[in-house]
Amino acid sequence: MGWIWLLLASAFEVGFTTTLRLSHNFKNLYAVAGFVVCVALSLLFLELAERLIPLGTAYAIWTGIGAVGTVAIGIIWFGEPATAVRLLLIAGLIACAIGLKITSGR
């Protein structure tokens, strides 16, 4: 169940980075509300995950999935560059997250 909590936490992390971008310096109140909800849920689910997964592993995977998801949103929705080097580095993040999952022992 810890890994499910961690995936939910990571999804809400992507949500809060995206709504932060959409908040336009906290002027868009709907985006600000979404940001606050996503931050709260992300941290709640991260805390639940850390009860079952080693702290360092949970945090590294949370930030890794959040980073990959945020880059994907940036490329797909905001027209950010998808250069070969950038995609290669993202693949490295994914490989590290998989390695941590495999070696976590849980």
MARSENU-449491 format. One record per residue: residue number from 0; residue in three letters; x, y, z of N, C-alpha, C, O in turn. Coordinates in steps of 0.05 Angstrom, whole numbers, plus 32768, in hexadecimal, padded with zeros to 4 digits. Atoms other than C-alpha are relative to their C-alpha. Example, Ala and Ser with C-alpha at 12.3 -4.5 7.8 and 13.67 -1.06 7.14 Angstrom:
BEGIN
> 0:ALA:8012:7FE8:8000:80F6:7FA6:809C:8012:8018:8000:8027:8018:800D
> 1:SER:7FF0:7FE8:7FFF:8111:7FEB:808F:7FF1:8016:800E:7FFB:802C:8012
***
This chain:
BEGIN
> 0:MET:8010:7FE8:8000:8000:8000:8000:8011:8019:8000:8009:802E:7FF6
> 1:GLY:7FEE:7FE9:7FFF:803B:802E:800C:8007:800B:7FE5:8009:8024:7FE1
> 2:TRP:7FF9:7FF7:801B:804C:8031:7FC2:7FE8:800E:7FF3:7FEB:8020:7FE3
> 3:ILE:8018:7FF2:800B:8004:8044:7FB1:7FFE:801C:800C:7FF9:802F:7FFE
> 4:TRP:7FFF:7FE5:7FF4:8008:807D:7FE4:8015:8011:7FF3:8010:8029:7FEE
> 5:LEU:7FEB:7FF0:800C:8049:8092:7FC5:7FF9:8009:7FE4:8000:8020:7FDC
> 6:LEU:8009:7FF7:801B:802C:8093:7F7E:7FEC:8016:8002:7FEC:8029:7FF2
> 7:LEU:8013:7FEA:7FFD:7FF2:80BD:7F96:800E:8019:8009:8007:802F:7FFE
> 8:ALA:7FF2:7FE8:7FF7:8021:80EC:7FBA:800F:800D:7FE8:800F:8026:7FE6
> 9:SER:7FF2:7FF6:8018:804A:80F3:7F7A:7FEE:800D:7FEC:7FF4:8021:7FE0
> 10:ALA:8013:7FF5:8013:800D:80FF:7F4F:7FF7:801C:800A:7FF4:802E:7FFA
> 11:PHE:8008:7FE6:7FF5:7FF7:8137:7F7E:8017:8014:8000:8013:802C:7FFF
> 12:GLU:7FE9:7FEE:8003:803E:8153:7F7C:8000:800C:7FE4:8005:8024:7FE1
> 13:VAL:8002:7FF5:801C:8037:815A:7F30:7FE9:8014:7FFF:7FEB:8028:7FF1
> 14:GLY:8017:7FED:7FFF:7FF3:817A:7F3E:8008:801A:800C:8000:802F:8002
> 15:PHE:7FFA:7FE6:7FF4:8010:81AE:7F6C:8015:8010:7FF0:8014:8029:7FF1
> 16:THR:7FEE:7FF1:8010:8049:81C0:7F3E:7FF2:800C:7FE8:7FF7:8023:7FDF
> 17:THR:800F:7FF6:8017:8019:81C7:7F04:7FED:8017:8008:7FEC:802C:7FFA
> 18:THR:8012:7FEA:7FF7:7FE6:81F1:7F2B:8010:8018:8009:8006:802F:8007
> 19:LEU:7FEF:7FE9:7FF9:801F:821C:7F45:8006:8010:7FE7:8005:8029:7FE7
> 20:ARG:7FFB:7FF2:801A:8030:822C:7EFC:7FE8:800F:7FF7:7FE9:8025:7FEC
> 21:LEU:8019:7FF4:8009:7FE7:823A:7EED:7FF6:8017:8012:7FE4:8025:800B
> 22:SER:800A:7FEC:7FED:7FDF:8267:7F2A:8007:801D:7FF8:7FFB:8030:8002
> 23:HIS:7FF8:7FE5:8009:8002:82A2:7F08:8006:8012:8017:7FF8:8026:801C
> 24:ASN:7FF7:7FF1:7FE8:8025:82BC:7F47:7FE9:8001:8014:7FE5:8016:8021
> 25:PHE:8016:8003:7FEC:7FE9:82A5:7F72:7FE9:8013:7FFA:7FDB:801C:800D
> 26:LYS:8017:7FEF:8007:7FB8:82D1:7F4C:7FE8:7FF1:7FF7:7FD1:7FFA:7FF9
> 27:ASN:8016:8012:8009:7F8E:8298:7F2F:7FF7:7FF0:8019:8004:7FDC:8020
> 28:LEU:8008:800C:7FE7:7F67:8284:7F6D:7FF8:7FE2:7FFE:7FFC:7FD3:8011
> 29:TYR:8007:801C:8004:7F4E:8242:7F50:801A:7FEF:7FFF:801A:7FD9:800B
> 30:ALA:7FE7:800E:8001:7F95:822D:7F41:800E:8000:801C:801A:7FEC:8023
> 31:VAL:7FF5:7FFE:7FE5:7FAB:8244:7F86:7FF2:7FEB:8012:7FFF:7FDD:8022
> 32:ALA:800F:8014:7FF0:7F74:8219:7FA6:8009:7FE4:7FF8:800D:7FD3:800A
> 33:GLY:7FF6:801A:8009:7F8A:81DE:7F7B:801C:7FFA:800B:8022:7FE4:8012
> 34:PHE:7FE5:8003:7FF5:7FD2:81EA:7F91:7FFF:7FF8:801D:800D:7FE5:8025
> 35:VAL:8002:8005:7FE3:7FC0:81EA:7FDB:7FF6:7FE3:8005:8001:7FD5:8015
> 36:VAL:800B:801B:7FFD:7F96:81AA:7FD4:8015:7FEB:7FF8:8019:7FD8:8006
> 37:CYS:7FEC:8013:800A:7FCC:8187:7FAC:8018:7FFD:8013:8022:7FE7:8017
> 38:VAL:7FE9:8001:7FED:8004:819A:7FDD:7FF7:7FF0:8018:8006:7FDE:8021
> 39:ALA:8009:800E:7FE8:7FDB:8182:8018:7FFD:7FE2:7FFB:8006:7FD2:800B
> 40:LEU:8004:801C:8006:7FC8:8140:7FF7:801B:7FF2:7FFA:801F:7FDB:8002
> 41:SER:7FE6:800C:8007:800E:8134:7FDC:8010:7FFA:801A:801B:7FE4:801D
> 42:LEU:7FF2:8004:7FE7:802D:813D:8021:7FF3:7FEB:8012:8000:7FDC:8020
> 43:LEU:800E:8014:7FF1:7FF7:8113:8042:8007:7FE4:7FF6:800E:7FD2:8006
> 44:PHE:7FFA:801B:800B:8002:80D8:8013:801E:7FF9:8002:8025:7FE2:8006
> 45:LEU:7FE3:8005:7FFC:804E:80E0:8018:8005:7FF7:801D:8015:7FE4:8021
> 46:GLU:7FFD:8008:7FE4:8049:80DB:8064:7FF6:7FE3:8004:8002:7FD4:8012
> 47:LEU:800A:801C:7FFE:801E:809C:805D:8013:7FEC:7FF4:8017:7FD7:7FFE
> 48:ALA:7FED:8012:800E:8050:807E:802C:8019:7FFC:8011:8024:7FE5:8012
> 49:GLU:7FE8:8002:7FF0:808A:808D:805B:7FFD:7FEE:8018:8011:7FE6:8025
> 50:ARG:8005:8013:7FEA:806A:8061:8090:8008:7FE4:7FF7:800E:7FD3:8008
> 51:LEU:7FFC:801B:800A:8075:8025:8063:8019:7FFD:7FEE:8022:7FE7:7FE9
> 52:ILE:7FE9:8000:8013:80B0:8038:8035:8016:8010:800E:8010:8024:801B
> 53:PRO:7FEA:7FF1:7FF3:80F5:804F:804D:7FFE:801E:7FF7:7FF9:8024:7FE0
> 54:LEU:8002:7FE4:8004:80F6:809B:8053:800F:800A:7FE7:8004:8018:7FD6
> 55:GLY:7FEF:7FF7:8016:812F:80A7:8022:7FF5:7FF6:7FE5:7FF5:8005:7FD1
> 56:THR:800B:800B:8019:8111:807A:7FED:7FE6:800E:7FF9:7FE2:8015:7FE2
> 57:ALA:801A:7FF3:8006:80CB:8098:7FF4:8004:801C:7FF6:7FF8:8024:7FE2
> 58:TYR:7FFC:7FE4:8008:80E5:80DF:7FEF:800C:8002:7FE5:8004:8012:7FD4
> 59:ALA:7FF2:7FFF:801A:8113:80D1:7FB4:7FEC:7FF9:7FEA:7FED:8005:7FD5
> 60:ILE:8013:8008:8015:80DB:80AE:7F8D:7FEB:8015:7FFD:7FE2:801B:7FE7
> 61:TRP:8014:7FEB:8001:80A9:80E4:7F9F:800A:8018:7FEF:7FFC:8022:7FDE
> 62:THR:7FF5:7FE9:800F:80D6:811B:7F85:8006:7FF7:7FE3:8003:8007:7FD1
> 63:GLY:7FFA:8009:801B:80EB:80F1:7F49:7FE8:7FFE:7FEE:7FE8:8008:7FD8
> 64:ILE:8018:8002:800F:80A5:80E1:7F32:7FF4:801C:7FFC:7FEA:8022:7FE6
> 65:GLY:800A:7FE4:8002:8091:8129:7F40:800F:800F:7FEA:8003:801E:7FDB
> 66:ALA:7FF0:7FF2:8014:80CB:8142:7F16:7FFA:7FF6:7FE4:7FF6:8006:7FD1
> 67:VAL:8006:800B:801A:80BD:8113:7EDC:7FE4:8009:7FF7:7FE0:8011:7FE0
> 68:GLY:801B:7FF8:8007:8073:8122:7EDE:7FFE:801D:7FF9:7FEF:8025:7FE6
> 69:THR:8001:7FE3:8005:807E:816D:7EE1:800E:8006:7FE5:8004:8018:7FD7
> 70:VAL:7FF3:7FFC:801A:80AE:816A:7EA6:7FEE:7FF8:7FEA:7FEB:8006:7FD5
> 71:ALA:8013:8009:8014:807B:8142:7E7F:7FEA:8014:7FFB:7FE2:801A:7FE5
> 72:ILE:8015:7FEB:8002:8045:8175:7E8E:800A:8018:7FF2:7FFD:8024:7FE1
> 73:GLY:7FF4:7FE8:800D:8074:81AD:7E7A:8003:7FFC:7FE2:7FFE:800F:7FD3
> 74:ILE:7FFC:8005:801C:8083:818C:7E38:7FE5:7FFE:7FF1:7FE2:800A:7FDC
> 75:ILE:801A:8005:800D:803B:8177:7E28:7FEF:8019:8000:7FE3:8020:7FEB
> 76:TRP:8014:7FEA:7FFD:8013:81B3:7E42:800C:801C:7FFC:7FFE:802E:7FF3
> 77:PHE:7FF4:7FE5:8001:8044:81ED:7E45:8014:8004:7FEB:8021:8019:7FEA
> 78:GLY:7FEE:7FFD:8017:806E:81E1:7E07:801D:8002:8007:802D:800E:7FF8
> 79:GLU:7FE3:7FFF:7FF9:80B0:81D9:7E2C:8010:7FED:7FEE:8004:7FDA:7FE4
> 80:PRO:7FF0:8011:8013:80E9:81BA:7E04:8003:7FE3:8009:8005:7FDD:8021
> 81:ALA:7FFC:801D:7FFB:80F0:816F:7DFE:8019:7FF7:7FF1:8017:7FE6:7FDF
> 82:THR:7FE7:8007:800D:8138:816A:7DEA:8009:7FE4:8007:8001:7FD9:801C
> 83:ALA:7FF6:801B:7FFB:815D:8128:7DE6:800E:7FFF:801B:800B:7FEB:802A
> 84:VAL:7FF1:8000:7FE7:818A:813B:7E20:7FED:8001:8018:7FF0:7FF3:802C
> 85:ARG:8014:7FFD:7FEB:814F:8150:7E4B:7FF2:7FE5:8005:7FEE:7FDD:801C
> 86:LEU:800E:8019:7FFD:812A:810F:7E3D:8012:7FEA:800B:8009:7FD8:801A
> 87:LEU:7FED:8013:7FF6:8169:80E6:7E4A:8003:8003:801F:8005:7FF0:802D
> 88:LEU:7FFD:7FFB:7FE4:8171:8107:7E8E:7FE7:7FF7:8010:7FE9:7FED:8026
> 89:ILE:8019:800A:7FF4:8127:80F9:7E9E:8000:7FE2:8002:7FF7:7FD6:8016
> 90:ALA:7FFE:801E:8000:8133:80B0:7E8B:8012:7FF7:8017:800D:7FE3:8023
> 91:GLY:7FEE:8006:7FEA:816C:80B0:7EBD:7FF2:8002:801B:7FF6:7FF1:802D
> 92:LEU:8010:7FFE:7FE7:813D:80C9:7EF4:7FEE:7FE8:8004:7FEC:7FDD:801A
> 93:ILE:8012:8018:7FFF:810C:8091:7EE3:8010:7FE7:8008:8007:7FD7:8018
> 94:ALA:7FEF:8018:7FFA:8144:805D:7EE5:8008:8000:801D:8009:7FEB:802A
> 95:CYS:7FF9:7FFE:7FE4:815A:8076:7F29:7FE9:7FFA:8012:7FEC:7FEC:8026
> 96:ALA:8018:8006:7FEF:8113:8073:7F45:7FFA:7FE2:7FFF:7FF4:7FD6:8014
> 97:ILE:8004:801D:8002:810C:802B:7F2B:8015:7FF2:8011:800E:7FDF:801F
> 98:GLY:7FEA:800C:7FF0:814F:801A:7F4B:7FFA:8001:801E:7FFF:7FEE:802D
> 99:LEU:8007:7FFD:7FE4:8138:8036:7F8E:7FE9:7FED:8008:7FE9:7FE2:801E
> 100:LYS:8017:8012:7FFA:80F7:800E:7F8A:800A:7FE4:8003:8002:7FD6:8015
> 101:ILE:7FF6:801B:8000:811C:7FCE:7F7A:8011:7FFA:8019:8010:7FE4:8024
> 102:THR:7FEE:8005:7FE9:814E:7FD7:7FB3:7FF5:8008:801B:8003:8006:802F
> 103:SER:800B:7FF6:7FE7:811F:7FF2:7FE8:7FFB:7FE9:8014:7FFA:7FEE:802C
> 104:GLY:8005:8017:7FEF:8110:7FAD:8003:7FE4:7FFE:800A:7FDD:7FEE:801B
> 105:ARG:801C:8001:7FF7:80C6:7FBC:800C:7FEE:8001:7FE8:7FD6:8001:7FEB
***
